[in-house]
Amino acid sequence: MISLVIPIHNEEPSILPLYDRLTSVMERLQRPFEIIFIDDASTDRSFDLLANLVETDARLKVIRLRRSFGQTAALSAG
């Protein structure tokens, strides 16, 4: 299985286009995959968008950090 770990911090406008593009490319590979989004304490609607996506795609996982730890910590959490 291929696991993609994506740190997110206040990326509301980018989440849906990124998700659409990633799933399109990964489906063409015809290999099992998962996408793990790490929300690094976003203050916009990033987590809400991700939470809605999780309900429609079992390949998606979301981890929400309680405060901003930074990109390196977010990648490690993934």
PDB file with SEQRES, HELIX, SHEET and CRYST1 records, atoms N, CA, C and O in Angstrom:
SEQRES   1 A   78  MET ILE SER LEU VAL ILE PRO ILE HIS ASN GLU GLU PRO          
SEQRES   2 A   78  SER ILE LEU PRO LEU TYR ASP ARG LEU THR SER VAL MET          
SEQRES   3 A   78  GLU ARG LEU GLN ARG PRO PHE GLU ILE ILE PHE ILE ASP          
SEQRES   4 A   78  ASP ALA SER THR ASP ARG SER PHE ASP LEU LEU ALA ASN          
SEQRES   5 A   78  LEU VAL GLU THR ASP ALA ARG LEU LYS VAL ILE ARG LEU          
SEQRES   6 A   78  ARG ARG SER PHE GLY GLN THR ALA ALA LEU SER ALA GLY          
HELIX    1 AA1 GLU A   12  LEU A   29  1                                  18    
HELIX    2 AA2 SER A   46  THR A   56  1                                  11    
HELIX    3 AA3 GLN A   71  ALA A   77  1                                   7    
SHEET    1 AA1 3 ILE A   2  ILE A   8  0                                        
SHEET    2 AA1 3 PHE A  33  ASP A  39  1                                        
SHEET    3 AA1 3 LEU A  60  ARG A  64  1                                        
CRYST1    1.000    1.000    1.000  90.00  90.00  90.00 P 1           1          
ATOM      1  N   MET A   1       0.852  -1.182   0.000  1.00  0.00           N  
ATOM      2  CA  MET A   1       0.000   0.000   0.000  1.00  0.00           C  
ATOM      3  C   MET A   1       0.894   1.240   0.000  1.00  0.00           C  
ATOM      4  O   MET A   1       1.936   1.280   0.655  1.00  0.00           O  
ATOM      5  N   ILE A   2       0.462   2.233  -0.742  1.00  0.00           N  
ATOM      6  CA  ILE A   2       1.152   3.512  -0.785  1.00  0.00           C  
ATOM      7  C   ILE A   2       0.436   4.464   0.174  1.00  0.00           C  
ATOM      8  O   ILE A   2      -0.782   4.626   0.110  1.00  0.00           O  
ATOM      9  N   SER A   3       1.205   5.086   1.056  1.00  0.00           N  
ATOM     10  CA  SER A   3       0.647   6.060   1.993  1.00  0.00           C  
ATOM     11  C   SER A   3       1.204   7.436   1.672  1.00  0.00           C  
ATOM     12  O   SER A   3       2.418   7.635   1.628  1.00  0.00           O  
ATOM     13  N   LEU A   4       0.307   8.378   1.448  1.00  0.00           N  
ATOM     14  CA  LEU A   4       0.694   9.768   1.202  1.00  0.00           C  
ATOM     15  C   LEU A   4       0.372  10.559   2.462  1.00  0.00           C  
ATOM     16  O   LEU A   4      -0.770  10.560   2.922  1.00  0.00           O  
ATOM     17  N   VAL A   5       1.366  11.228   3.018  1.00  0.00           N  
ATOM     18  CA  VAL A   5       1.175  12.033   4.224  1.00  0.00           C  
ATOM     19  C   VAL A   5       1.267  13.497   3.826  1.00  0.00           C  
ATOM     20  O   VAL A   5       2.288  13.948   3.307  1.00  0.00           O  
ATOM     21  N   ILE A   6       0.188  14.235   4.075  1.00  0.00           N  
ATOM     22  CA  ILE A   6       0.084  15.623   3.640  1.00  0.00           C  
ATOM     23  C   ILE A   6      -0.164  16.524   4.852  1.00  0.00           C  
ATOM     24  O   ILE A   6      -1.256  16.494   5.420  1.00  0.00           O  
ATOM     25  N   PRO A   7       0.831  17.329   5.260  1.00  0.00           N  
ATOM     26  CA  PRO A   7       0.573  18.290   6.331  1.00  0.00           C  
ATOM     27  C   PRO A   7      -0.248  19.463   5.804  1.00  0.00           C  
ATOM     28  O   PRO A   7      -0.025  19.940   4.692  1.00  0.00           O  
ATOM     29  N   ILE A   8      -1.195  19.917   6.612  1.00  0.00           N  
ATOM     30  CA  ILE A   8      -2.102  21.004   6.223  1.00  0.00           C  
ATOM     31  C   ILE A   8      -2.124  22.043   7.334  1.00  0.00           C  
ATOM     32  O   ILE A   8      -2.255  21.701   8.510  1.00  0.00           O  
ATOM     33  N   HIS A   9      -1.996  23.304   6.962  1.00  0.00           N  
ATOM     34  CA  HIS A   9      -2.194  24.402   7.917  1.00  0.00           C  
ATOM     35  C   HIS A   9      -2.822  25.571   7.152  1.00  0.00           C  
ATOM     36  O   HIS A   9      -2.171  26.227   6.338  1.00  0.00           O  
ATOM     37  N   ASN A  10      -4.091  25.810   7.434  1.00  0.00           N  
ATOM     38  CA  ASN A  10      -4.842  26.891   6.779  1.00  0.00           C  
ATOM     39  C   ASN A  10      -4.748  26.805   5.257  1.00  0.00           C  
ATOM     40  O   ASN A  10      -4.333  27.754   4.592  1.00  0.00           O  
ATOM     41  N   GLU A  11      -5.134  25.670   4.730  1.00  0.00           N  
ATOM     42  CA  GLU A  11      -5.071  25.418   3.281  1.00  0.00           C  
ATOM     43  C   GLU A  11      -6.455  25.225   2.676  1.00  0.00           C  
ATOM     44  O   GLU A  11      -6.609  24.509   1.686  1.00  0.00           O  
ATOM     45  N   GLU A  12      -7.445  25.851   3.257  1.00  0.00           N  
ATOM     46  CA  GLU A  12      -8.834  25.667   2.817  1.00  0.00           C  
ATOM     47  C   GLU A  12      -9.019  25.717   1.306  1.00  0.00           C  
ATOM     48  O   GLU A  12      -9.661  24.815   0.768  1.00  0.00           O  
ATOM     49  N   PRO A  13      -8.500  26.711   0.582  1.00  0.00           N  
ATOM     50  CA  PRO A  13      -8.746  26.763  -0.865  1.00  0.00           C  
ATOM     51  C   PRO A  13      -8.031  25.656  -1.650  1.00  0.00           C  
ATOM     52  O   PRO A  13      -8.407  25.357  -2.783  1.00  0.00           O  
ATOM     53  N   SER A  14      -7.020  25.060  -1.060  1.00  0.00           N  
ATOM     54  CA  SER A  14      -6.207  24.073  -1.782  1.00  0.00           C  
ATOM     55  C   SER A  14      -6.631  22.623  -1.557  1.00  0.00           C  
ATOM     56  O   SER A  14      -6.261  21.745  -2.336  1.00  0.00           O  
ATOM     57  N   ILE A  15      -7.386  22.367  -0.519  1.00  0.00           N  
ATOM     58  CA  ILE A  15      -7.652  20.982  -0.117  1.00  0.00           C  
ATOM     59  C   ILE A  15      -8.409  20.198  -1.181  1.00  0.00           C  
ATOM     60  O   ILE A  15      -7.964  19.120  -1.576  1.00  0.00           O  
ATOM     61  N   LEU A  16      -9.520  20.704  -1.645  1.00  0.00           N  
ATOM     62  CA  LEU A  16     -10.310  19.942  -2.624  1.00  0.00           C  
ATOM     63  C   LEU A  16      -9.566  19.734  -3.940  1.00  0.00           C  
ATOM     64  O   LEU A  16      -9.573  18.615  -4.455  1.00  0.00           O  
ATOM     65  N   PRO A  17      -8.919  20.764  -4.515  1.00  0.00           N  
ATOM     66  CA  PRO A  17      -8.149  20.517  -5.739  1.00  0.00           C  
ATOM     67  C   PRO A  17      -7.017  19.508  -5.520  1.00  0.00           C  
ATOM     68  O   PRO A  17      -6.762  18.665  -6.381  1.00  0.00           O  
ATOM     69  N   LEU A  18      -6.342  19.592  -4.377  1.00  0.00           N  
ATOM     70  CA  LEU A  18      -5.263  18.649  -4.081  1.00  0.00           C  
ATOM     71  C   LEU A  18      -5.808  17.230  -3.951  1.00  0.00           C  
ATOM     72  O   LEU A  18      -5.246  16.294  -4.520  1.00  0.00           O  
ATOM     73  N   TYR A  19      -6.881  17.070  -3.219  1.00  0.00           N  
ATOM     74  CA  TYR A  19      -7.503  15.755  -3.053  1.00  0.00           C  
ATOM     75  C   TYR A  19      -7.924  15.185  -4.412  1.00  0.00           C  
ATOM     76  O   TYR A  19      -7.650  14.021  -4.706  1.00  0.00           O  
ATOM     77  N   ASP A  20      -8.580  15.986  -5.228  1.00  0.00           N  
ATOM     78  CA  ASP A  20      -9.031  15.514  -6.544  1.00  0.00           C  
ATOM     79  C   ASP A  20      -7.856  15.069  -7.408  1.00  0.00           C  
ATOM     80  O   ASP A  20      -7.908  14.021  -8.053  1.00  0.00           O  
ATOM     81  N   ARG A  21      -6.812  15.865  -7.413  1.00  0.00           N  
ATOM     82  CA  ARG A  21      -5.639  15.545  -8.234  1.00  0.00           C  
ATOM     83  C   ARG A  21      -4.919  14.296  -7.727  1.00  0.00           C  
ATOM     84  O   ARG A  21      -4.548  13.424  -8.512  1.00  0.00           O  
ATOM     85  N   LEU A  22      -4.726  14.216  -6.407  1.00  0.00           N  
ATOM     86  CA  LEU A  22      -4.048  13.045  -5.843  1.00  0.00           C  
ATOM     87  C   LEU A  22      -4.819  11.759  -6.114  1.00  0.00           C  
ATOM     88  O   LEU A  22      -4.232  10.761  -6.531  1.00  0.00           O  
ATOM     89  N   THR A  23      -6.119  11.776  -5.882  1.00  0.00           N  
ATOM     90  CA  THR A  23      -6.895  10.554  -6.098  1.00  0.00           C  
ATOM     91  C   THR A  23      -6.913  10.166  -7.571  1.00  0.00           C  
ATOM     92  O   THR A  23      -6.874   8.980  -7.900  1.00  0.00           O  
ATOM     93  N   SER A  24      -6.971  11.148  -8.451  1.00  0.00           N  
ATOM     94  CA  SER A  24      -6.948  10.858  -9.881  1.00  0.00           C  
ATOM     95  C   SER A  24      -5.643  10.161 -10.288  1.00  0.00           C  
ATOM     96  O   SER A  24      -5.664   9.151 -10.993  1.00  0.00           O  
ATOM     97  N   VAL A  25      -4.535  10.701  -9.846  1.00  0.00           N  
ATOM     98  CA  VAL A  25      -3.232  10.118 -10.185  1.00  0.00           C  
ATOM     99  C   VAL A  25      -3.071   8.737  -9.550  1.00  0.00           C  
ATOM    100  O   VAL A  25      -2.635   7.795 -10.211  1.00  0.00           O  
ATOM    101  N   MET A  26      -3.419   8.619  -8.283  1.00  0.00           N  
ATOM    102  CA  MET A  26      -3.224   7.344  -7.577  1.00  0.00           C  
ATOM    103  C   MET A  26      -4.131   6.242  -8.140  1.00  0.00           C  
ATOM    104  O   MET A  26      -3.713   5.087  -8.216  1.00  0.00           O  
ATOM    105  N   GLU A  27      -5.341   6.574  -8.528  1.00  0.00           N  
ATOM    106  CA  GLU A  27      -6.228   5.569  -9.110  1.00  0.00           C  
ATOM    107  C   GLU A  27      -5.675   5.025 -10.422  1.00  0.00           C  
ATOM    108  O   GLU A  27      -5.879   3.854 -10.744  1.00  0.00           O  
ATOM    109  N   ARG A  28      -4.982   5.861 -11.174  1.00  0.00           N  
ATOM    110  CA  ARG A  28      -4.376   5.395 -12.425  1.00  0.00           C  
ATOM    111  C   ARG A  28      -3.250   4.395 -12.188  1.00  0.00           C  
ATOM    112  O   ARG A  28      -2.955   3.577 -13.060  1.00  0.00           O  
ATOM    113  N   LEU A  29      -2.629   4.451 -11.031  1.00  0.00           N  
ATOM    114  CA  LEU A  29      -1.566   3.493 -10.703  1.00  0.00           C  
ATOM    115  C   LEU A  29      -2.109   2.095 -10.426  1.00  0.00           C  
ATOM    116  O   LEU A  29      -1.376   1.108 -10.495  1.00  0.00           O  
ATOM    117  N   GLN A  30      -3.382   2.023 -10.117  1.00  0.00           N  
ATOM    118  CA  GLN A  30      -4.063   0.759  -9.831  1.00  0.00           C  
ATOM    119  C   GLN A  30      -3.373  -0.029  -8.719  1.00  0.00           C  
ATOM    120  O   GLN A  30      -3.205  -1.246  -8.806  1.00  0.00           O  
ATOM    121  N   ARG A  31      -2.980   0.694  -7.676  1.00  0.00           N  
ATOM    122  CA  ARG A  31      -2.406   0.091  -6.482  1.00  0.00           C  
ATOM    123  C   ARG A  31      -3.144   0.654  -5.277  1.00  0.00           C  
ATOM    124  O   ARG A  31      -3.610   1.793  -5.315  1.00  0.00           O  
ATOM    125  N   PRO A  32      -3.256  -0.122  -4.220  1.00  0.00           N  
ATOM    126  CA  PRO A  32      -3.943   0.393  -3.031  1.00  0.00           C  
ATOM    127  C   PRO A  32      -3.184   1.593  -2.448  1.00  0.00           C  
ATOM    128  O   PRO A  32      -1.953   1.621  -2.440  1.00  0.00           O  
ATOM    129  N   PHE A  33      -3.932   2.568  -1.969  1.00  0.00           N  
ATOM    130  CA  PHE A  33      -3.309   3.747  -1.386  1.00  0.00           C  
ATOM    131  C   PHE A  33      -4.193   4.337  -0.298  1.00  0.00           C  
ATOM    132  O   PHE A  33      -5.388   4.057  -0.209  1.00  0.00           O  
ATOM    133  N   GLU A  34      -3.565   5.154   0.515  1.00  0.00           N  
ATOM    134  CA  GLU A  34      -4.286   5.942   1.500  1.00  0.00           C  
ATOM    135  C   GLU A  34      -3.678   7.332   1.504  1.00  0.00           C  
ATOM    136  O   GLU A  34      -2.496   7.511   1.213  1.00  0.00           O  
ATOM    137  N   ILE A  35      -4.500   8.306   1.836  1.00  0.00           N  
ATOM    138  CA  ILE A  35      -4.034   9.679   1.967  1.00  0.00           C  
ATOM    139  C   ILE A  35      -4.270  10.084   3.409  1.00  0.00           C  
ATOM    140  O   ILE A  35      -5.396  10.037   3.906  1.00  0.00           O  
ATOM    141  N   ILE A  36      -3.200  10.481   4.072  1.00  0.00           N  
ATOM    142  CA  ILE A  36      -3.277  10.888   5.474  1.00  0.00           C  
ATOM    143  C   ILE A  36      -3.011  12.382   5.546  1.00  0.00           C  
ATOM    144  O   ILE A  36      -1.885  12.833   5.336  1.00  0.00           O  
ATOM    145  N   PHE A  37      -4.050  13.140   5.842  1.00  0.00           N  
ATOM    146  CA  PHE A  37      -3.915  14.577   6.022  1.00  0.00           C  
ATOM    147  C   PHE A  37      -3.677  14.853   7.508  1.00  0.00           C  
ATOM    148  O   PHE A  37      -4.391  14.334   8.366  1.00  0.00           O  
ATOM    149  N   ILE A  38      -2.681  15.662   7.796  1.00  0.00           N  
ATOM    150  CA  ILE A  38      -2.408  16.079   9.169  1.00  0.00           C  
ATOM    151  C   ILE A  38      -2.749  17.560   9.263  1.00  0.00           C  
ATOM    152  O   ILE A  38      -2.068  18.400   8.676  1.00  0.00           O  
ATOM    153  N   ASP A  39      -3.805  17.874  10.004  1.00  0.00           N  
ATOM    154  CA  ASP A  39      -4.199  19.269  10.183  1.00  0.00           C  
ATOM    155  C   ASP A  39      -3.422  19.835  11.370  1.00  0.00           C  
ATOM    156  O   ASP A  39      -3.655  19.458  12.518  1.00  0.00           O  
ATOM    157  N   ASP A  40      -2.509  20.734  11.076  1.00  0.00           N  
ATOM    158  CA  ASP A  40      -1.634  21.324  12.088  1.00  0.00           C  
ATOM    159  C   ASP A  40      -2.294  22.560  12.707  1.00  0.00           C  
ATOM    160  O   ASP A  40      -1.794  23.679  12.592  1.00  0.00           O  
ATOM    161  N   ALA A  41      -3.436  22.322  13.368  1.00  0.00           N  
ATOM    162  CA  ALA A  41      -4.178  23.363  14.091  1.00  0.00           C  
ATOM    163  C   ALA A  41      -4.597  24.527  13.193  1.00  0.00           C  
ATOM    164  O   ALA A  41      -4.375  25.691  13.526  1.00  0.00           O  
ATOM    165  N   SER A  42      -5.195  24.203  12.069  1.00  0.00           N  
ATOM    166  CA  SER A  42      -5.691  25.245  11.169  1.00  0.00           C  
ATOM    167  C   SER A  42      -6.768  26.080  11.854  1.00  0.00           C  
ATOM    168  O   SER A  42      -7.531  25.582  12.681  1.00  0.00           O  
ATOM    169  N   THR A  43      -6.810  27.348  11.494  1.00  0.00           N  
ATOM    170  CA  THR A  43      -7.838  28.239  12.040  1.00  0.00           C  
ATOM    171  C   THR A  43      -8.914  28.563  11.006  1.00  0.00           C  
ATOM    172  O   THR A  43      -9.872  29.273  11.312  1.00  0.00           O  
ATOM    173  N   ASP A  44      -8.765  28.051   9.795  1.00  0.00           N  
ATOM    174  CA  ASP A  44      -9.799  28.237   8.772  1.00  0.00           C  
ATOM    175  C   ASP A  44     -10.676  26.982   8.744  1.00  0.00           C  
ATOM    176  O   ASP A  44     -10.734  26.256   9.737  1.00  0.00           O  
ATOM    177  N   ARG A  45     -11.344  26.721   7.650  1.00  0.00           N  
ATOM    178  CA  ARG A  45     -12.245  25.572   7.555  1.00  0.00           C  
ATOM    179  C   ARG A  45     -11.561  24.312   7.023  1.00  0.00           C  
ATOM    180  O   ARG A  45     -12.240  23.382   6.587  1.00  0.00           O  
ATOM    181  N   SER A  46     -10.246  24.270   7.053  1.00  0.00           N  
ATOM    182  CA  SER A  46      -9.513  23.112   6.522  1.00  0.00           C  
ATOM    183  C   SER A  46      -9.975  21.802   7.150  1.00  0.00           C  
ATOM    184  O   SER A  46     -10.268  20.842   6.438  1.00  0.00           O  
ATOM    185  N   PHE A  47     -10.040  21.758   8.468  1.00  0.00           N  
ATOM    186  CA  PHE A  47     -10.436  20.515   9.129  1.00  0.00           C  
ATOM    187  C   PHE A  47     -11.866  20.123   8.772  1.00  0.00           C  
ATOM    188  O   PHE A  47     -12.144  18.940   8.580  1.00  0.00           O  
ATOM    189  N   ASP A  48     -12.764  21.074   8.681  1.00  0.00           N  
ATOM    190  CA  ASP A  48     -14.157  20.772   8.321  1.00  0.00           C  
ATOM    191  C   ASP A  48     -14.242  20.138   6.940  1.00  0.00           C  
ATOM    192  O   ASP A  48     -14.977  19.171   6.740  1.00  0.00           O  
ATOM    193  N   LEU A  49     -13.491  20.680   5.991  1.00  0.00           N  
ATOM    194  CA  LEU A  49     -13.478  20.102   4.640  1.00  0.00           C  
ATOM    195  C   LEU A  49     -12.937  18.682   4.667  1.00  0.00           C  
ATOM    196  O   LEU A  49     -13.494  17.788   4.030  1.00  0.00           O  
ATOM    197  N   LEU A  50     -11.853  18.474   5.403  1.00  0.00           N  
ATOM    198  CA  LEU A  50     -11.267  17.138   5.499  1.00  0.00           C  
ATOM    199  C   LEU A  50     -12.222  16.162   6.177  1.00  0.00           C  
ATOM    200  O   LEU A  50     -12.350  15.015   5.749  1.00  0.00           O  
ATOM    201  N   ALA A  51     -12.887  16.612   7.227  1.00  0.00           N  
ATOM    202  CA  ALA A  51     -13.847  15.755   7.930  1.00  0.00           C  
ATOM    203  C   ALA A  51     -14.982  15.322   6.997  1.00  0.00           C  
ATOM    204  O   ALA A  51     -15.440  14.183   7.075  1.00  0.00           O  
ATOM    205  N   ASN A  52     -15.435  16.209   6.127  1.00  0.00           N  
ATOM    206  CA  ASN A  52     -16.474  15.851   5.154  1.00  0.00           C  
ATOM    207  C   ASN A  52     -15.952  14.847   4.133  1.00  0.00           C  
ATOM    208  O   ASN A  52     -16.668  13.924   3.748  1.00  0.00           O  
ATOM    209  N   LEU A  53     -14.710  15.022   3.694  1.00  0.00           N  
ATOM    210  CA  LEU A  53     -14.126  14.087   2.725  1.00  0.00           C  
ATOM    211  C   LEU A  53     -13.975  12.682   3.304  1.00  0.00           C  
ATOM    212  O   LEU A  53     -14.186  11.688   2.608  1.00  0.00           O  
ATOM    213  N   VAL A  54     -13.611  12.610   4.574  1.00  0.00           N  
ATOM    214  CA  VAL A  54     -13.429  11.306   5.230  1.00  0.00           C  
ATOM    215  C   VAL A  54     -14.713  10.485   5.164  1.00  0.00           C  
ATOM    216  O   VAL A  54     -14.670   9.263   5.022  1.00  0.00           O  
ATOM    217  N   GLU A  55     -15.838  11.152   5.267  1.00  0.00           N  
ATOM    218  CA  GLU A  55     -17.123  10.452   5.251  1.00  0.00           C  
ATOM    219  C   GLU A  55     -17.436   9.833   3.893  1.00  0.00           C  
ATOM    220  O   GLU A  55     -18.249   8.913   3.810  1.00  0.00           O  
ATOM    221  N   THR A  56     -16.803  10.325   2.825  1.00  0.00           N  
ATOM    222  CA  THR A  56     -17.104   9.823   1.495  1.00  0.00           C  
ATOM    223  C   THR A  56     -15.998   8.953   0.903  1.00  0.00           C  
ATOM    224  O   THR A  56     -16.204   8.317  -0.131  1.00  0.00           O  
ATOM    225  N   ASP A  57     -14.825   8.914   1.544  1.00  0.00           N  
ATOM    226  CA  ASP A  57     -13.703   8.161   0.989  1.00  0.00           C  
ATOM    227  C   ASP A  57     -12.954   7.439   2.104  1.00  0.00           C  
ATOM    228  O   ASP A  57     -12.277   8.074   2.913  1.00  0.00           O  
ATOM    229  N   ALA A  58     -13.073   6.133   2.145  1.00  0.00           N  
ATOM    230  CA  ALA A  58     -12.434   5.328   3.194  1.00  0.00           C  
ATOM    231  C   ALA A  58     -10.918   5.302   3.074  1.00  0.00           C  
ATOM    232  O   ALA A  58     -10.233   4.896   4.013  1.00  0.00           O  
ATOM    233  N   ARG A  59     -10.384   5.730   1.934  1.00  0.00           N  
ATOM    234  CA  ARG A  59      -8.924   5.754   1.757  1.00  0.00           C  
ATOM    235  C   ARG A  59      -8.300   6.969   2.419  1.00  0.00           C  
ATOM    236  O   ARG A  59      -7.075   7.082   2.479  1.00  0.00           O  
ATOM    237  N   LEU A  60      -9.117   7.867   2.911  1.00  0.00           N  
ATOM    238  CA  LEU A  60      -8.649   9.112   3.499  1.00  0.00           C  
ATOM    239  C   LEU A  60      -8.673   9.019   5.016  1.00  0.00           C  
ATOM    240  O   LEU A  60      -9.629   8.515   5.606  1.00  0.00           O  
ATOM    241  N   LYS A  61      -7.606   9.512   5.642  1.00  0.00           N  
ATOM    242  CA  LYS A  61      -7.529   9.589   7.094  1.00  0.00           C  
ATOM    243  C   LYS A  61      -7.119  11.014   7.451  1.00  0.00           C  
ATOM    244  O   LYS A  61      -6.387  11.666   6.706  1.00  0.00           O  
ATOM    245  N   VAL A  62      -7.600  11.488   8.597  1.00  0.00           N  
ATOM    246  CA  VAL A  62      -7.271  12.841   9.035  1.00  0.00           C  
ATOM    247  C   VAL A  62      -6.845  12.792  10.496  1.00  0.00           C  
ATOM    248  O   VAL A  62      -7.520  12.196  11.336  1.00  0.00           O  
ATOM    249  N   ILE A  63      -5.730  13.419  10.779  1.00  0.00           N  
ATOM    250  CA  ILE A  63      -5.258  13.593  12.150  1.00  0.00           C  
ATOM    251  C   ILE A  63      -5.272  15.093  12.412  1.00  0.00           C  
ATOM    252  O   ILE A  63      -4.754  15.880  11.620  1.00  0.00           O  
ATOM    253  N   ARG A  64      -5.867  15.473  13.527  1.00  0.00           N  
ATOM    254  CA  ARG A  64      -5.934  16.901  13.876  1.00  0.00           C  
ATOM    255  C   ARG A  64      -5.071  17.157  15.101  1.00  0.00           C  
ATOM    256  O   ARG A  64      -5.323  16.605  16.172  1.00  0.00           O  
ATOM    257  N   LEU A  65      -4.068  17.984  14.945  1.00  0.00           N  
ATOM    258  CA  LEU A  65      -3.208  18.343  16.068  1.00  0.00           C  
ATOM    259  C   LEU A  65      -3.859  19.465  16.865  1.00  0.00           C  
ATOM    260  O   LEU A  65      -4.438  20.386  16.288  1.00  0.00           O  
ATOM    261  N   ARG A  66      -3.767  19.390  18.178  1.00  0.00           N  
ATOM    262  CA  ARG A  66      -4.474  20.355  19.040  1.00  0.00           C  
ATOM    263  C   ARG A  66      -3.873  21.743  19.011  1.00  0.00           C  
ATOM    264  O   ARG A  66      -4.549  22.724  19.322  1.00  0.00           O  
ATOM    265  N   ARG A  67      -2.586  21.835  18.635  1.00  0.00           N  
ATOM    266  CA  ARG A  67      -1.951  23.139  18.443  1.00  0.00           C  
ATOM    267  C   ARG A  67      -0.945  23.000  17.317  1.00  0.00           C  
ATOM    268  O   ARG A  67      -0.629  21.886  16.898  1.00  0.00           O  
ATOM    269  N   SER A  68      -0.450  24.099  16.833  1.00  0.00           N  
ATOM    270  CA  SER A  68       0.478  24.061  15.695  1.00  0.00           C  
ATOM    271  C   SER A  68       1.856  23.611  16.174  1.00  0.00           C  
ATOM    272  O   SER A  68       2.511  24.283  16.970  1.00  0.00           O  
ATOM    273  N   PHE A  69       2.275  22.449  15.664  1.00  0.00           N  
ATOM    274  CA  PHE A  69       3.590  21.904  16.006  1.00  0.00           C  
ATOM    275  C   PHE A  69       4.585  22.092  14.868  1.00  0.00           C  
ATOM    276  O   PHE A  69       5.783  21.881  15.060  1.00  0.00           O  
ATOM    277  N   GLY A  70       4.119  22.480  13.701  1.00  0.00           N  
ATOM    278  CA  GLY A  70       5.004  22.673  12.559  1.00  0.00           C  
ATOM    279  C   GLY A  70       4.988  21.495  11.594  1.00  0.00           C  
ATOM    280  O   GLY A  70       4.473  20.420  11.903  1.00  0.00           O  
ATOM    281  N   GLN A  71       5.564  21.722  10.421  1.00  0.00           N  
ATOM    282  CA  GLN A  71       5.526  20.736   9.353  1.00  0.00           C  
ATOM    283  C   GLN A  71       6.221  19.429   9.707  1.00  0.00           C  
ATOM    284  O   GLN A  71       5.694  18.355   9.417  1.00  0.00           O  
ATOM    285  N   THR A  72       7.380  19.500  10.322  1.00  0.00           N  
ATOM    286  CA  THR A  72       8.130  18.286  10.653  1.00  0.00           C  
ATOM    287  C   THR A  72       7.350  17.413  11.622  1.00  0.00           C  
ATOM    288  O   THR A  72       7.255  16.201  11.430  1.00  0.00           O  
ATOM    289  N   ALA A  73       6.798  18.017  12.649  1.00  0.00           N  
ATOM    290  CA  ALA A  73       5.986  17.258  13.619  1.00  0.00           C  
ATOM    291  C   ALA A  73       4.740  16.693  12.959  1.00  0.00           C  
ATOM    292  O   ALA A  73       4.334  15.571  13.263  1.00  0.00           O  
ATOM    293  N   ALA A  74       4.130  17.451  12.064  1.00  0.00           N  
ATOM    294  CA  ALA A  74       2.941  16.960  11.364  1.00  0.00           C  
ATOM    295  C   ALA A  74       3.284  15.748  10.506  1.00  0.00           C  
ATOM    296  O   ALA A  74       2.531  14.775  10.481  1.00  0.00           O  
ATOM    297  N   LEU A  75       4.403  15.798   9.808  1.00  0.00           N  
ATOM    298  CA  LEU A  75       4.831  14.633   9.006  1.00  0.00           C  
ATOM    299  C   LEU A  75       5.094  13.435   9.898  1.00  0.00           C  
ATOM    300  O   LEU A  75       4.727  12.312   9.553  1.00  0.00           O  
ATOM    301  N   SER A  76       5.722  13.659  11.035  1.00  0.00           N  
ATOM    302  CA  SER A  76       6.001  12.562  11.966  1.00  0.00           C  
ATOM    303  C   SER A  76       4.702  11.952  12.496  1.00  0.00           C  
ATOM    304  O   SER A  76       4.616  10.739  12.684  1.00  0.00           O  
ATOM    305  N   ALA A  77       3.708  12.779  12.734  1.00  0.00           N  
ATOM    306  CA  ALA A  77       2.417  12.272  13.220  1.00  0.00           C  
ATOM    307  C   ALA A  77       1.759  11.368  12.179  1.00  0.00           C  
ATOM    308  O   ALA A  77       1.026  10.438  12.518  1.00  0.00           O  
ATOM    309  N   GLY A  78       2.032  11.656  10.913  1.00  0.00           N  
ATOM    310  CA  GLY A  78       1.457  10.850   9.845  1.00  0.00           C  
ATOM    311  C   GLY A  78       2.114   9.500   9.760  1.00  0.00           C  
ATOM    312  O   GLY A  78       1.750   8.688   8.909  1.00  0.00           O  
TER     313      GLY A  78                                                      
END                                                                             
